[in-house]
Amino acid sequence: MNVMSAVPADRENALLEMCKAKQGQYLPIWHGPGSWATTYSAEFRSAAKELYSLYREKGGHYQALRTMSERFRNAGIRSCRGCDMDINRVEYLFKVHLRRPS
């Protein structure tokens, strides 16, 4: 199934642009300077969660993770520590940040 063709392109592009703009290290205010406890910004998580929901609706959980990884990589979106958004990092993003209620 081609999940990408089933998702509205304008919404998908807007969400990917938000992830691209808000990628990188985000340090919560309660962590002091020099802290290693980086995470994803709320805006990044929100856009990624909506992307996951769109992709899951069209292809199921694992297809959604694979599609997110592919789209993030194609768009040059990196993890909060600057790594390639391979399937393992996207799965971690989902498990730790996206499956919880906002």
C-alpha positions in Angstrom: 0.0 0.0 0.0 1.3 3.4 -0.9 0.5 5.3 2.3 2.0 8.6 1.1 -0.5 8.8 -1.8 -3.4 8.3 0.6 -2.4 11.2 2.9 -3.4 14.8 1.8 -0.1 16.2 0.4 -0.6 19.8 1.6 -1.2 18.7 5.2 1.7 16.2 5.1 4.0 18.9 3.6 3.0 21.4 6.3 3.7 18.9 9.1 7.0 17.9 7.6 8.0 21.6 7.3 7.1 22.1 11.0 9.2 19.1 12.0 12.1 20.4 9.8 11.8 23.9 11.4 11.6 22.6 14.9 14.1 19.7 14.7 17.3 19.5 16.7 18.0 19.8 20.3 15.4 21.2 22.7 16.4 21.6 26.3 13.5 21.9 28.7 13.7 25.1 30.8 14.0 23.1 34.0 17.4 21.7 32.8 20.3 23.9 33.4 23.0 24.9 30.8 25.3 22.0 29.9 22.6 19.4 30.6 22.7 16.4 28.3 18.9 15.8 28.7 17.8 17.0 25.2 14.5 16.1 23.8 12.1 17.1 21.0 10.2 20.4 21.1 6.5 20.4 21.8 5.9 21.6 18.2 8.0 18.8 16.7 6.2 16.2 18.8 2.8 17.6 17.9 3.5 17.6 14.1 5.1 14.1 14.3 2.1 12.8 16.3 -0.3 14.1 13.6 1.9 12.6 10.8 1.9 9.2 12.6 -1.9 9.4 13.0 -2.4 10.1 9.3 0.0 7.4 8.2 -1.4 4.8 10.7 -4.9 5.5 9.5 -3.9 4.5 6.0 -1.5 1.7 6.7 -1.3 0.5 10.3 1.3 1.0 13.0 4.5 -0.5 11.4 3.8 1.0 8.0 3.3 4.4 9.7 6.7 4.1 11.4 8.4 3.1 8.1 6.7 5.9 6.2 7.7 8.5 8.9 11.3 7.3 8.7 11.3 7.5 4.9 9.7 11.0 4.8 11.9 12.4 7.6 15.0 11.1 5.9 13.9 12.5 2.5 13.2 15.9 4.1 16.5 16.0 5.9 14.8 15.9 9.4 17.2 14.7 12.1 16.7 13.4 15.6 17.1 15.7 18.6 20.7 14.7 18.8 21.3 15.2 15.1 21.2 11.5 14.0 19.5 10.0 10.9 15.8 9.3 11.5 16.1 5.6 10.8 13.3 3.2 11.7 14.8 2.6 15.2 14.8 6.3 16.0 11.3 6.8 14.7 10.1 3.8 16.8 11.8 5.4 19.9 10.2 8.7 19.1 6.8 7.0 19.0 7.3 4.9 22.1 8.7 7.7 24.3 7.0 10.8 22.9 4.1 10.1 20.6 2.0 7.4 22.1 1.4 9.3 25.4 -1.5 11.7 25.5 -0.5 15.3 24.8 
